[in-house]
Amino acid sequence: MKTYGKKTLAGLVAVLAAGCLQSRAQEQFVRPKEAPLVTPWGETVDVRRVHAEYPRPMLEREAWMNLNGVWEFQEAQEGDKAPFGQKLKETIVVPFPWESPLSGIRRQIPSQRAWYRRTFTLPEAWDGKRVRLNFGAADWETFVYVNGRCAGTHKGGYDAFSFDITPYLNAKGKQEIVVSVYDPSDKRPIARGKQSWDRYDDPEGCFYTPSSGIWQTVWLEPVEECHIEELQITPDPDRGRLLVRANPSLWSDSYVTVRVTAEGKEVASVRGGQREEIAVPIENPRLWSPDDPFLYDLEVELTAADGRTRDRVKSYAGMRTITVEKIGDVPRLCLNHRPLYQHGPLDQGFWPDGIYTAPSDEALKWEIENMKEWGFNMVRKHIKVEPQRWYYWCDKLGLLVWQDMPQADGMIDAPAKMQIETELASMIYQHRNHPSIVVWVVFNEHWGLFDVERLTANVMRLDPSRLVIGNSGIDARTPHIDYEIGHIKDNHSYLPPNLPLVSHTRATVNGEYGALGYVIDEHKWSDNGKYFHNYYQDKSDKKQAATDEYVKFMEQIHGYIPRGLSATVYTQWTDVENEVNGLYTYDRKAEKLDKARVRAANEACYGLLK
């Protein structure tokens, strides 16, 4: 058995190689490439059911086909002819990035380009429908071909995209999809977060393995030519209403009906026009909060003038407000007009076996459940955008989210700025319906920073229902650089946390602090010894020493809250590769601090802000 370091990836993973590659009767077992660490969920991935849940719960249809699983795969070169009708050299498990163990590839592609290929057969029940091919995300530039013709292209590594492939489908029988993906990683100034080409298999510091290619669910769905393309859902509990706008794929003689139910009972049903903001009355709304994450169920129907249903989708909504309001003389973060101290971990969203892609939906749910079990009411999703299922679990379980825009770095030219700004808008448009998201973060610590005032103001206009941080990270090195725009003044102060000069116009927060770290040999990513944040390795009881320091920091924070501090973000949720400052090890198998003591210290801060 091939090994990597001291760890092997245990167990065989069942795979049907291929709804697309062989007949359904032919099964074989494959072993994902071995990794230094593997999560509990990565040990049991059945490649016949990879992320089998409907991937877009904010706009859900009954009929769909999941295309995750085994695809053909091979490295590409710039200028290659598309390999239509050709069997490719390797196989890959979609939607895991090709650098990840669960993809079955686990290596860098020198050209940073690759081909994907598979076939499928449409159900007879879809005859006469338009067929849309949807990608949750692919990093970074994607070309999609169906039966030898280009169906569309997309740039951007974090936003979903979709193509109507009906004109390219064969009348019957097998259909072929070929996908080309190019990911320059940090070789070009693109939005990439903490992905680094140079850190692959050489982890050091706070940049990590890249995640190239398709890394979120791929699926098909049948629709009418005129169908609901987008929903915009805005809670307005102050006026006892929910605002819903349904944007169709094209203008028609249709009207829209919005039905709202609560625990199976109808609350309201309102008819309105397409592309019209429909006000749905919600009397005495039950407010969404971390303590009571109540969700109203929505059904939105697009109906033709003759009464024929053109489209019907399901969604949900949480009734809540997020504002900055003065309590005494101090601006405070307020949920539903009540001051709420927000405290949570920094979460990078990396996995040792899937890199950017969690091994399963159960793993995503476990993350949110456990953040709450540690006594957190918030999480900062750090320069990565997650699949919609992650936000669904935050919505359903009740965890506030500060959502960062993934960063570029270095010298950014005009075309790159335009692309990054486009992706920033896409992030907001595609995730603005989630009640859990309460803050947008435009830049982090001046990385790839440009036009801060303009972009922050633009985000505030795009989504006036949320709060905005223009640049997260005013610290001792750059105290003079405070772009006084947005709703929140955000300082980063690690060891120890401190209280920055309190703003009289914005809420004041400490957006990163802590970073208490040590290595657990049985759960380490690498043997190369280059560890980042390794403070307690020489202690006889590392767990107790790190917990003592955490509690001491929280006691300091308790003193800052009455003086003006409104939120804190502890760095960080888990170890990531050789950054060893997590509350969990990278494989999520060992708790590195005492959970009960951390929870008690966290919960003590919530009663200090009235």
N, C-alpha and C positions, 0 to 999 in steps of 0.2 A: 504493500500500500504506500502510495506516495505521501510524504509528510511535508509540512511546512512549519519550521520552528519546532515547537513542542506539541502542537495541537493538530488533530485531524478532524475532519467533518464527519461525525458519526452517522451511521445508518444509510441505508439505501433509500432513495426517494423515487416513488412510483411515478412514471411518466408515460403518457400515451404519445408516442412519437410518430403519430401526428394526427389529429383530425385533418391536418394539412399535409403531412409528410408520408403517411402510410395509411392503410385501411384501419378502420376503428377496431377491427378484430385483433390487430397486431399490437401488442404491448411490449415494452422493454423497460428495463430499469437503468437509470443513469445516475451517476454520482456527481453532484456539483463539485467544482474545483475546491480543494481544501483551503481552509482559512485559518489564521492564527486563533480566531475565536468564532463561536457560533452561538446564537441566541437559542432559547428553548423552542421558539416557533420555527426557526430555521432548520431544526433537526427533524421536523415532521412535515415539510412542505410536500404536498402531493401536486405534481406539476399538471395533473389533469384538472385541478381546481385552484388555480393561482389567482388570488384576489377575485373571488367569484361573485362578490357582492356588487349590486348595482353601483357604479362609481360616482353618480351625480345626484345625490339625494335631494338637492334643492330644486331639481327639475327632472322628475322621474317618470319614465314610461313603462308600461307593462311588457311590451314586446321588445326584445333586444337579444343580441348574440355576443357573448364574450369571446374575444379573439386572443386572450392571454394563453400562454402555454408555449409549446415548442415551435419555433420557426427555424427555417434555414438561415444561415449566416455566413458571411465571409468578409474579409478586409477589402476595401475599395481603394482605388487611386483616383486622384483628380483627373477628370476627362474620360474615365471608363465608360463604356457602353453599358446600359442597364442589362442585367442578366435575365431577360424575359424567357420563360420556359426552360430555364437551366437549373439543374440541381446545384445548390451551393455547397461549399466544402465542409461546413460545420453546422452545428445546431446551437441555438441559444434559447434560453427560457425568458420569454417576455412576461412581465415588464421589468426585469432586473437589468441594470446598466452592465455593459460588457466588462467593466473592471471588477464586477462583484462576483463572489463565489457562487451565489445562487443562480447566476446567469448560465453557469456551465462553461464560461469562457475564462474569466478572471485573468485578464492581462490588458496591458495597454496596446492600442493599435497604432503603430508608428505613423501612419498616414492620417490618423485621427478621423478616418472615414470608414464606413461599413455599409454593406448591403444586408437587408432582411428580405425574406421571401416566405410566403405561405399561400395555400389555396383554401377555398371554402365553398360551400354550397348553400344557397339561400333556401329557407323554408318555402313551401308552396303557398302558405298563408300570406306571404309577403307579395304575391303577384299583384301588380298594379300599383304598388306603393313606390314612393321615392325611398332610396336607401342612403343613409348618412353613415360615413365612416368617421369615428371619433377617436381622438388621441388625448389622454389626460395630460401628457407632456412628453416631449422628446428633446434632448439636449444635443445640438443647439439649432442647426439648420436642417430642415427635413424636406425631402422631395417624395411624393407619394404617387405611385403608378398603379393603375388597375387595368388588367388585361392589355398591357403594353402601351397605355396612354397615360399622360400626366394628369392626375386628378387635382393636384394643387401643391403648393409649397408653403412653408412656414419658417419664420425665424423667431427664436426665443426658447429658452430652456425650461420655463416654469409655468407657462400658460397653456390652457387647453385649446385645441383647434379641431375643426371638423370640415368635411367635404361632402357634397352631394355627389355620389359616385354613380348615380343611375345611368347617365349617358354612356358610361364605359362598361356596363355589365353585359355579359353574354345573355342571350335569350333563355338559356337553361344550362344546367350542368355546372362544372367547376369554374370558379372565378379565381384569378391570380392577383395577389397584392405583392408589389415590390416596393420597398422603402429604402431610401438612401439617407443616411444621417452623417453630418459633419459636425464635430465638436472641437473647436480650437482651444477649449479650456482657457488657461491663462496666457496663451500665446497671442491672443487678441483682446482688446478692451471690451469685453462683453459682460453682461450681468452673470456672475458665476458663483457668488457667495464665497465659500471657503474651499472650493475645489482648486487643486493645484497639481498640474502635470508632474512637477518635480517631486512631489511627496508620495507618489505611488511606490509602495514597498520600501520607502525610506522616510517614515513618519518622523516629524520633528516640529515642535512648536504648534501653532494654532491654525495651520492649513493642512488639508487632508486629501485623501484619494479622490480623484475626479469621478463623476458619474455620467458617462457618455451614452448616447443613444436613447432608445425608448425606455422610459423609467416609470411611466404610469399606464394604467389600463388602456387597452385598445378594444373598441367594441363597435358593433353595427346596430342600427335601429331603423325600422320602417316608419315613414311619416307620409302624410298627405303633402301635396305640393305647397299648400298654404298650411303652415303649422306654427306652433309657438316656438320661437327661436330663443327668447330670453324673457326671464321674469325679473322684475325689480320690486323688492319687498321692503317697505320702510315702516317700522313701528312708530306710532304716534299716540302713546298711551295718555299723554296730557290732554288730548282731545277725544280720547275714547275711540280711536279708529286705527285701522291698519290700511296703509296705502299700497296698492298693488297695480303694477303696470305690466301688461303682457304685450310684448313686441312680436308680431308675426313675421314670417319669412317674406311675405309680400302683402301688399294691400289687396283687400277683397271686400265682399259684402258681409263680412263676418262680424259677430259681436262676441264679447267675453263675459263669462259668468265665473264669479269667484265664490266658492263655498268654504266657510270656515267652521271647523268642528273642534270641540274640546272633549277629550275622553269619550269619543263616539257620539256626542250630542251636537246637533247643529247650533251654531252660534249666530250665523248670519249668512245670507246668500244675496249677492248684489250683481246686477248686470251692468255692463258698461261697454264703451267702445274700445276697439283695438288701438294700442299705443296711447291710451288714455289712462291717467292716474285715477284709479277707482278707489274711493274711500269706503272701506268696509267697517260698519260700526261694531265696536267691541265694548259692550257695556261692562263697567266695573272690571277692567282687564286684570287678569292674574299676571303679575309682573315676573319677568324672568330674572333670576339672580343665581349666583353660585349656591346659595342655600336652597333655592327652589327653582330649578331650571325647567320651568313649565313651558311646553311647546304646543302651540295651536297647529292643527293639521289643516292643510289647504288642498283644495282641488280646483284647478283652473281649466276651464273648458272653452275652446274656440268653436263657435257654432256658425254655420252658414245661414243666410237669410231664409232658406227653405227648411230650416230646423235640423239639418244634417250635421252631426258632430264631425268637425275636421280634426280636432286634436284634443286630448285630455291628458293633463299631467298632474302629478302630485308634488306637494312641497310642504313646508312648515314655516312657522314664524315664532319668534320670541318677542314679547312686548317688554321693551326696556328703553331707558334713556341713559346716555353717558354724557356728562357735562363737567365743566369746571365752574365751581361756584364759590364765592367767598363765605367762609365760615369764620365769623369775627372779621379780622383783617387779612386772613390768609386764604388764597385761592386753593381749593381742594378738589380732588377727583371725587365726583359724585355719581353713584349709580342709582337711577330712579329718584334723583334729587336728594339722596341721603349720602353723607360722606362715608366713603368706604376705603379703608386703607388697602392697597393692592400689594400683594407680596407673592412672588413666584420665582421659579428657576429660569435660567437661560437654557433654551433647548435648541441644539444644533440640528437635530433630525437626522443623524447619521446612525447606521447599523453596520456591524462588522461583517454580516453575511450578505446584506442587500445594498450597502452603502447608502444611497439616497432613498431606496425603496424598502419599506418595512417588509419583513417576511410574510405578514398576513394582516388581515383586518383585526384579528384578535390581539395582535401585538400593539396596534394603534390604540385600541380600547384600553389595554393594560396600562399604557403610558399615562393616559388621562386619569384613569381610576387611581393609579398610584400617586400621581401628583397631588390629588386631593387627599389621599391617605396620609401624606407627609404634612398636611396642614396648609397647603398652598391654595390660594383662590385665583391665581393668575399664572400665565406662562408667557415668556417672551420668545416667540419663534424667530430664531436668529438667522438673518440673511439667507433664508430658504423659504420657499412657498410649498406647502404640503398638498397632497391629494385632498379632494373635497371630503373624503371619508374621515380624515383626521379632524377637520373642523366640525363635522357632524357629531363626533364623539364629544368634542368640547361643548357644543350646543346642548347635547342631550344630557351630559353628566354635570354640566355647570362649571366651566372653567373659563375665566376671562382670558383673552388673547391680545397681546401686543404683536402685531405683524410687521416684520421688517421687509423692506425691499431688498432683494439680493444685490450685492455690490459688484461693481467693476473696480479696477484699481489702476494706478499708473496714469500715463498720459492718454486722455480720452479725446478723440477727434470728433468733428461735427457729426459725421454719420453715426458713430457709436452713441453719441449723446441722444440723437433722434431715436435710435433703436431702444435705448434704455428707458427713455421717457415713454415710448409706446408700451413697453413691457410693464412699466409702473402703472399706467392707466389700465392695462389688461388685468393686472393683479387686483385692482380695486373693483373693476366691473364684475369680474368673475367670482369674487368672494364677499361682496358687500351685503349679501342677504343673511350672512351668518350672524346671529345675535351675540355669539361669544366674542367676536372681534370688536374691540372697543378703541384700539389705537392703531394708526398707521405710522410706521417709522420710515422716513424717506432715505436718510443716510445714517451710517454708523461710523463714528470716530473719524470723520473727514475722509474716509476711504472713497476714492473715485468721485470726490465731491465736485459738483458744479451747479451753478444757478440755484443755490439753496432757497433763497427768498422766493423766486418765481415758482419753483417746483412745489414748495410747501404750500404756497397760496393756491396753486392749482389743485393740489390734493384736497385742500379744505373746500374748494368749490365743487370738485367732483363728488365729494361725499361729506355734506355738512352734518350728517347724523353721527359722526365719530370725531374723536380727538386725533390730533396730528403732532408728531415730533419731527422737526426739520432735520436736526442732526443730534443723534444720540451719542453723547460722550464729550462733555466739557470736562476737562481734567486738569491736573496741576501743570501738565506740559503745555497746554494751550488755553489758559484761562481767559485770554483776550478774545478768543474766537467763540463768541456766543451769538449765533444768528437769532436775534430777538424776534422770532416769528413762530407761529404755531401756538398750541395750547399748553405745552409742557416744556419746562426747563429740565434737561436731563444731564446729570453729572455722573461720571464713572470714577469710583474710588474703591480700590480693591482691599488693601490690607493696612489699616482697617477701613470700614465704611465711614463716610463723614457726611456732615450736613453742609451743602454748599450755601452760598448766600441766597436766601429765600427771595424768590421773585414776588412782586406785588401784582403782577399781571398774569402770570402763568403758574400752574401747579408745579411744584419742585419735587423731583424724584432722583433716586440713585439707580440708574439703569443697568449698572453692572458693579458687583462687589464680590468679595469672598475669595474663590479659587483655592480652597483648602484641599491639598492633594497628597496622595501617596500611592505606591505601587502594591498590588496584590499579585504575587508571582503566578498563581494559578489562573489569573484572569488578565494577563497582560497581552498587549497586541504584538509586541516585537521584542526581540532579544538585543536590539542594538544599543540599549541603554540611554538613548536620548529622550529623556522625559521632561515634560513641561508642567510646571506647578507640582513639585515633589517635595513638600515641606516637612512631612512627618515620618519619613522613611526611617529615621534614626530612633524613633520612639519605640519603647517596648510594647506599648499598647496604642498602635496608630489610630485605631477607630475611636478610642476614648479621647485621645489628644485632639483629633480633628473635631470631634463633637464638642469638646470643651470650648474650643475656639469659636465654633459656630454659635454656641449659646452665648458666649461673651459678646460676639458681634451683635446678636439680636438684642442683648441687653442695652448696648449702645444705641441701637436703632430705636428701641422703646423710648429712650430719652430724647431722640430727635423728633419723634412724631408730634408731640405737643408744640414743638417749636417751628413746625412748618413742613416737615417731610411727609409726602403723600404716597410714596410707593418705593419699593426696593426689588431688585432682581438679583437673586443669588446665582453665581456662576460656579457650577452648572449642574444640569440634570444628570448626565452620565459622563463617564470618561469617553473621549473620542480618540481612537488610535493611541498615540503616545501623549496626549493631553490627559492627565490623570487626576483631575480635580472634580470628579463627579460624585453625586450622592450614590450612584450605582457604578459598578464596573461596566465596561463597554458592552459586554455580553448580557447585561441585565440580570446576572445570576448572583451577585453579591452586593449587599448593602454596605457602604463604606462609612456611614455615620449611623449613630443610634437613632432609629426612626422615631421612637416614642419621645425622646428628648427634643429632637428637631421639631416634631409636631407641636409639642407643648410650647416651645419658644415661638414658633410661628403663630399659633393661635392667640398667644398673649398680646400680640400687636394689634389685633382687630378691635379690641375693646378700648383702645387708647384714643380713638378718633371718634368723637361724638358730633 
